[in-house]
Amino acid sequence: MAVPVQNIHRLSVKTWTEDESDRAESTPSRAQSICDDTSSELQRMAANDRRDINSQNSLHRLGALSRIVSMVMTVREWAQKSFSEETERPDSFLERFRGPTNTDMQAPPSRKRKCNVKVLSPSDDAYYYWLLVIGAAVFYNWTLLVVRACFDELQMRNVLVWLVLDYICDGVYILDIAVRLHTGFLDQGLMVKDTRRLREAYIQTFQCKSDICSILPTDLLYLTVGISYTPLLRFNRLLRLPRLFEWFERTETRTGYPNAFRICKLVLYILVIIHWNACVYYSFSKVLGLGSDSWVYPNASDPEFGSLTRSYIYCLYWSTLTLTTIGETPPPVRDEEYLFLIFDFLVGVLIFASIVGNVGSMISNMNATRAGFQSRVDTLKHYMQFRHVSKALEQRVIRWFDYLWTNQKTIDEQEVLRSLPNKLRAEIAINVHLETLKKVRIFQDCEAGLLVELVLKLRPQVFSPGDYICRKGDVGKEMYIIKDGQLAVVGEDGATQYAVLTSGSCFGEISILNISGSKMGNRRTANIRSLGYSDLFCLSKQDLMDALQEFPHARAQLEQRGRDILRKEGLLEEVNVSAGEELEEKVERLETSLDRLQTSMARLQSEFNSSQLRLKQRITTLEHNVTTVATCSGFLSDGVESVFGGDGVCSEINIRL
């Protein structure tokens, strides 16, 4: 049994060595040498094992050799992997001329990690929510710093709480500078995300200087002047007010109730102004002396006015009466009090006059839609009364207007979307109308581009109960798609109902396609009447033809589907269809021949003009030569007469010349 075991060892070693030799042929030279050494060492170890076969147990030798082979294979694979990962350092100078190679493309990724810096866009939701955070910090400083600075009891009662809140706001301010450094801006319509450019652009702005001033640690001076002066030392935090205004502007743009938000914002402005004026009044009273006269705040020794709550509410009440000028306050006694009250009156008149004007404007804007709609109704009422329209018809018109207003259908969609670019108009129209248009059987499986063209041309229409949308025999100029409501196909008497059309149905598409072979031509084939109030989309024949000009394949599909519908209803003449197709082919051939004739005629005309020009040039040259010869002949004849003195000789000479 020992000999077979030896053969097995020898076979296994040989097989592993041959396989590893084949794998080593594709590795670098250094890896090849190590692989050869490893294979030689493995063979030597196997030979030594065979020489000691008589002194050891065969099974023990088999297990030992297997463990040794496994260890060597593991070391070998690790060495191959290490050498395969070693790559030559690229030469940047050569890469500029040679370009990237396959080796560069297959190189392992660099171990150096790049720091991915997030750049915010001002239109992102994350930027908007950050404005909410920084706006809350700014609002905290604008409302509480002044009241803490004027009412010492409030500041000294909760010193630790104020310090924590103050430093939290300072941390938010510092983070806001980092956000500004990573907020992109548009340059030639593209968002700039280069951090270096963003940093340079922000540093050059006035807002950067203001932001730096707002985070200066001036409040640390309380270590010298006292903790009660901390709010006054932190007044530089108020310089971040533009961030709060920016949040107001973006919220006004995003909200679905802009008028209500504007009113709330104005109310907030009024409260903040009254709040500041109340704090200034209390501080001014402390400077003059509490209870020194009837105008200033009473002395705190009075139990009725000694509490902090009563002090703030009394000053807030006085500030409200003074700024709104709707109540009586104690008259001033000193000159300083007169000046302070005059300044308050001026501020109140200017600020509240503008605020009241804005409130009135916003209220009128909130009712602008209703006022415009009511103006249209009143104008139509006056017209019907002037033209003596019947009461029944007048009531129908009024009920129709009431339905429009109740269901919020008074907005002219075309007018509202006119200011948008075509791309956005198409997207809005698709979101509103595309699902309804896809339900139409004749437009199913049409090209997406054609559907986009069609949704831009749909016009909404509303019909009252009993209105006829179309009558049998009328010339079809529009097709209709039912968005909401029910329509009935009725007989000539108007009472017999043959079918009921619901949402998603369409009619009138056959009459506007001009399908050759149709027995009805472009005439309506049925009477359709509205059972209740119905919302329809109208698509005119001209709009459909204009859209199909750019999509000939879709037009052929629509016509084929129209023929199938007519064939199913027995309204298509097959002979006329084939004849019409042959006629169309003949017309196309005639148009092609006419184009060729026009091209040939233009070429002949050009050649004729060119030959005519050359002929004129030759005639002009010939005339010039004849004139020159005649002039020379005249001079020569005069000389001959003076020499010979005879007319006969001169004539002979002229003829010879």
C-alpha positions, 0 to 999 in steps of 0.5 A: 500500500506504500507504493500507491501512496507514493504515486499519489503524492508524486501525481498530486505534486506534479499536477499542482506544479504544472498548474502553477507554472501555467499561471505564473507565465502571465505574471511579472518576472519577479513573481515568476522567479519566486514561483519557480523557487516555490515550486522547486522547494515544494518538489524537494520537500516531496522528495524528502518525504518519499525518502522517509517513507519507511520510517513514518506512517503513510497516513501521517505522511499524507496529512503532513504533506497536505498541510505543507502544500496548503501552506505553501499555496497560500504563501504563493497566492499572497506573493502573486497578489502583492506583486500584481498590485504593484504598478508603475507610477504614471508619468504626468508629462508623458500622459499629456502627450500619450493620453490614457492607456489600457494600463491606466484604465485597469489600474486599481483606484487610488487609496487617497480619499477625496473629500466630497464637499456638498454644495447647496443650491438656493432652490434646494429644500435643505437650504430652505430648512437651514434658513428656517433654523438660522431665521429662528436664531435671528428672531430669538436675538431680535426679540429677547436681547432687547427685553433682557437688556431693558428688564434687568430682573429677567436677565438675572433670574435665569442667567444659565439658561440665557448663556446656553441659548446664546451660545447655541445661537452663536454656533448656528451663526458660525455654521451659517457662514460655512453654509454661505461658503458652500452655497452655489450661484448661477453663472450663465445659467449653470450652478457654480460648484467650485468651492474656491469661486464660491469662497471668493464670491462670498468674501467680496460681498458686504454680507460677509463682513456683516456676518463676521461682525455678528459673531465677534465675541463682544459678550465676553466683556461681561467679565469686566462690566458684569453679567447684567450687561451681556444682552447689550454686548450681544447687539452685534448679533442683530446684523443677521436680520437679512437671513430672516428676510430671505426666509420670509421671501422664500416661504412666500414663494413656496406657500400655497397661501401667499396672501395669508402669509403676507398678513401674518408677516405684517402682524409679526412686524407690528408686534416686534415694533411695539415690543421694541418701543415698549422696552425702550420706553421702560429703559427711558423711564429708568434713566429719568427715574421710575415714578418721578412723574406721571408720564414715566413708568411708576415706581417699582416700590408700588406692589401693583407695579413691582412684578416683572410681568406687570412691568412688561405688559404695562409698557406694551400697552403704553407702546400700543396706544402711542404707536397706533394713536387710538388711545390716551396716554398720560401727558409728558412733563419734561422736555425729554419726554415731549421729544420722545413722544414726538418721535414715537408719533412720527414712527407710528404714523409712517410705519402704520400708514405703510402697513395699513396700506399694504394690508388693504392692498393684500385684502383687495388682491385676495378678492381680486378673482372674485371681483373680476368674476363678479364684474363679468357677471354684472356686465352680462346681466346688464347686456341681457337686460338691455337686449331683453333676453328672456328670463328663462335664458337669463336664469340658465346663464346665471346658473352656469356662472354659479356652477363655474364659481362653485367648482372653481372653473373661472380661471382662464388656463391659457391666460395663466400659463401664457407667461411660462415657457413652452417646456413648463407649459407642456409639463403642466398640461401633461399633468392635467390632461394627459391621463384623460387624453390617453383614455381616447381610443383613437389616441392610444399608443400614439407617440409621446411627442404627438400627445405633448403637442395635443395637450397644449392645444386642448381648450376646456369648455363647460356645458349646461344641462340640456345643451347640445354639443353637436347635431346630426348633419353639422359640419365637424370642426372640433372633436371633444373629450369628456373630462367630467360629466355625462352626455347622451346620444339622442334621436331627432326628437331629443327624448330617445337616448341611444347611448350615454358617454362618460368620462374618457369618451370622445366623439367627433374625431372621425369628422375632422380627420377627412378620411377618404371613403367616408359616407358622411364626409365631415358631417356629424353623425349623431345628436349629442346633448349634455345631461348635466353640467359637463366638462369637456376638452375641445380640440379644433381641426386646425390644431390637430392638423398642425400637430399631425404635420410633424408626425406623418406616421402618427397621422397614418395610424390615426387615419387607419384607426378611423377607417377601422371604426367607419368600416365597423359601423358600415360607413366606409366605401372600400372602392372609394378608399382605394381610388382615393389612395391611387389619386393621392399617389397620382397627386404626389407623382404630379407634384414631383414632376412639377418640381422637376419641371420647375428646376429645369425651367430655372436652369434653362432661364439661367442659361438663357440669361447667360447667353443673352449677356454674352451676345450683348457683350459681343455686339457691343464690342463689334459696334465699338470696332466699326466706329473705330474703323470709320473714324480712321477712314475719315482722317485718311480721306482728308489727307488724300484729298489734300494731296491729289485734289480729286474726289474720284481718287478719294472714293477709290481709296475709301472703298479700298480701305 
